[in-house]
Amino acid sequence: MSTTRAAAAGLILMACVALAGCSGEPSGSGEGSPSPSTSASSPTPAPTPDAEADEALLPVPVEEIADWAKTAVPGGDADGYVFGFSGWMSENSSAHDVTSFTSLPPGSYQAQFACRGDGTITLVTSELDEGDPAEPVVCANETIAFDVTNARTGIRFALALEGAPTVHALSLVEAS
């Protein structure tokens, strides 16, 4: 196999692994807000015994993460709400996740990022072309508010987990 093909196969494999563990559904109702375009998703691979063991260590059962997210960060009923997502991460399911909102108009926004569990999630926000990423936000069993500004349409959120299985939720509202 050529090095170009091997590199391409490696990138595809990393993208597939990165998509596992995310709920894939925006949190909140989203009524009256633009519909987000998230990263392409592929069928979730069959759970491995290690991933199933990780799931048992989560502070919130998987089927309750969306409900938890509605209480952890502003949801679709919040003034100025434009986008949100939630999910869970672990070393054996997905230690990395990327979510993109391709139709977010340029502007200033307020983000809230919550994580619960014994792991630490680092979140990096950037424009879709990945240029000029913002300072990383490091979340360790807390909720953090931060500003998001984009000069061009679209935004990208890249998450990386270190440590134990952890749940997360992100919400984006227009800055007032």
C-alpha positions as CSV (number, residue, x, y, z in Angstrom):
1,M,0.0,0.0,0.0
2,S,1.4,3.4,-0.9
3,T,2.1,6.0,1.8
4,T,-0.6,8.2,0.3
5,R,-3.2,5.4,0.5
6,A,-2.1,4.5,4.0
7,A,-2.4,8.1,5.1
8,A,-5.8,8.4,3.6
9,A,-7.0,5.2,5.2
10,G,-5.6,6.4,8.5
11,L,-7.5,9.7,8.2
12,I,-10.7,7.9,7.4
13,L,-10.3,5.5,10.3
14,M,-9.6,8.5,12.7
15,A,-12.7,10.2,11.4
16,C,-14.8,7.1,12.0
17,V,-13.5,6.7,15.5
18,A,-14.0,10.5,16.2
19,L,-17.7,10.2,15.4
20,A,-18.5,7.4,17.9
21,G,-19.9,8.5,21.3
22,C,-21.6,11.7,20.2
23,S,-25.4,11.7,20.4
24,G,-25.6,13.2,16.9
25,E,-28.6,15.2,17.8
26,P,-28.7,18.8,18.8
27,S,-29.9,19.5,22.3
28,G,-33.1,21.4,22.9
29,S,-36.0,21.8,20.5
30,G,-34.3,24.2,18.2
31,E,-37.7,25.6,17.1
32,G,-37.3,28.9,15.3
33,S,-33.5,28.5,15.0
34,P,-31.5,27.6,11.9
35,S,-31.0,23.9,11.6
36,P,-27.4,22.9,12.3
37,S,-25.3,20.9,9.9
38,T,-23.2,18.5,11.9
39,S,-20.3,16.5,10.9
40,A,-21.1,13.5,8.6
41,S,-22.0,10.6,10.7
42,S,-21.5,6.9,10.0
43,P,-23.2,3.9,11.6
44,T,-21.9,3.5,15.1
45,P,-19.7,0.4,15.2
46,A,-20.9,-2.5,17.4
47,P,-20.0,-1.8,21.0
48,T,-16.9,-3.5,22.2
49,P,-16.7,-4.9,25.7
50,D,-14.4,-2.1,26.7
51,A,-16.8,0.6,25.4
52,E,-19.7,-1.1,27.2
53,A,-17.6,-1.1,30.4
54,D,-16.9,2.6,29.8
55,E,-20.6,3.3,29.4
56,A,-21.3,1.8,32.8
57,L,-18.8,4.4,34.3
58,L,-20.7,7.4,33.0
59,P,-22.2,9.8,35.6
60,V,-25.4,9.9,33.5
61,P,-27.0,6.9,31.7
62,V,-26.6,7.3,27.9
63,E,-30.3,7.4,27.4
64,E,-30.6,10.3,29.8
65,I,-27.8,12.5,28.4
66,A,-30.1,14.6,26.2
67,D,-32.3,15.3,29.2
68,W,-29.3,16.2,31.4
69,A,-28.1,18.6,28.6
70,K,-31.3,20.5,28.7
71,T,-30.6,21.3,32.4
72,A,-26.8,21.8,32.1
73,V,-26.8,24.4,29.3
74,P,-29.3,26.7,27.7
75,G,-31.7,24.9,25.4
76,G,-34.0,25.6,22.5
77,D,-36.3,27.7,24.6
78,A,-33.5,30.2,25.7
79,D,-33.5,33.6,24.2
80,G,-31.1,33.8,21.2
81,Y,-30.5,30.0,21.1
82,V,-29.0,29.0,17.8
83,F,-27.3,25.6,18.3
84,G,-26.4,22.8,20.7
85,F,-25.2,19.2,21.0
86,S,-24.5,16.6,23.7
87,G,-23.0,13.2,24.0
88,W,-20.4,11.1,25.8
89,M,-16.7,10.3,25.3
90,S,-14.4,7.6,26.5
91,E,-11.0,6.2,25.5
92,N,-12.6,3.0,24.2
93,S,-15.5,4.5,22.3
94,S,-14.3,7.9,21.1
95,A,-11.7,10.1,22.7
96,H,-12.1,12.8,20.0
97,D,-15.2,14.4,18.4
98,V,-15.7,17.1,15.8
99,T,-19.0,18.9,15.3
100,S,-19.5,21.6,12.7
101,F,-22.4,24.1,12.3
102,T,-21.9,25.1,8.6
103,S,-24.7,27.7,8.4
104,L,-23.8,29.8,11.5
105,P,-23.8,33.4,10.4
106,P,-20.8,35.5,11.1
107,G,-21.1,37.3,14.5
108,S,-20.5,37.1,18.2
109,Y,-22.0,34.4,20.4
110,Q,-22.0,33.1,24.0
111,A,-21.2,29.4,24.4
112,Q,-21.8,27.3,27.5
113,F,-20.0,24.0,27.7
114,A,-20.7,21.5,30.5
115,C,-19.0,18.2,31.3
116,R,-19.6,15.7,34.0
117,G,-17.4,12.7,34.9
118,D,-13.9,12.2,36.0
119,G,-12.3,12.9,32.6
120,T,-11.1,16.2,31.2
121,I,-12.4,17.5,27.9
122,T,-10.5,20.1,25.9
123,L,-12.7,22.0,23.4
124,V,-11.2,24.0,20.6
125,T,-13.4,26.3,18.5
126,S,-12.4,27.4,15.0
127,E,-13.9,28.5,11.7
128,L,-14.6,25.8,9.3
129,D,-11.4,26.1,7.4
130,E,-9.6,25.4,10.8
131,G,-7.8,28.7,10.6
132,D,-7.1,30.7,13.8
133,P,-8.5,28.4,16.5
134,A,-9.6,30.0,19.7
135,E,-7.9,29.4,23.0
136,P,-8.8,25.9,24.2
137,V,-11.5,25.5,26.8
138,V,-10.6,22.8,29.4
139,C,-13.6,21.3,31.2
140,A,-13.2,19.1,34.3
141,N,-16.6,18.3,35.8
142,E,-18.0,21.9,35.5
143,T,-19.8,24.3,33.3
144,I,-17.9,27.0,31.5
145,A,-19.2,30.1,29.6
146,F,-17.0,31.6,26.8
147,D,-17.3,33.9,23.8
148,V,-17.3,32.7,20.3
149,T,-16.7,35.0,17.3
150,N,-16.7,34.0,13.7
151,A,-15.8,36.2,10.7
152,R,-17.1,33.8,8.1
153,T,-20.2,31.5,8.0
154,G,-19.8,28.3,10.0
155,I,-18.0,27.1,13.1
156,R,-16.2,24.0,14.2
157,F,-16.0,22.4,17.7
158,A,-13.2,19.8,18.3
159,L,-13.3,17.9,21.5
160,A,-10.6,15.7,23.0
161,L,-11.0,13.6,26.2
162,E,-8.3,12.6,28.6
163,G,-9.1,10.2,31.4
164,A,-12.4,8.6,32.5
165,P,-15.6,8.4,30.5
166,T,-17.4,11.8,30.6
167,V,-20.6,13.3,29.3
168,H,-20.8,16.8,27.7
169,A,-23.2,19.4,26.4
170,L,-22.6,22.6,24.4
171,S,-25.0,25.4,23.8
172,L,-24.6,28.5,21.6
173,V,-26.7,31.7,21.9
174,E,-26.5,35.1,20.2
175,A,-24.5,37.5,22.3
176,S,-26.6,40.3,23.8
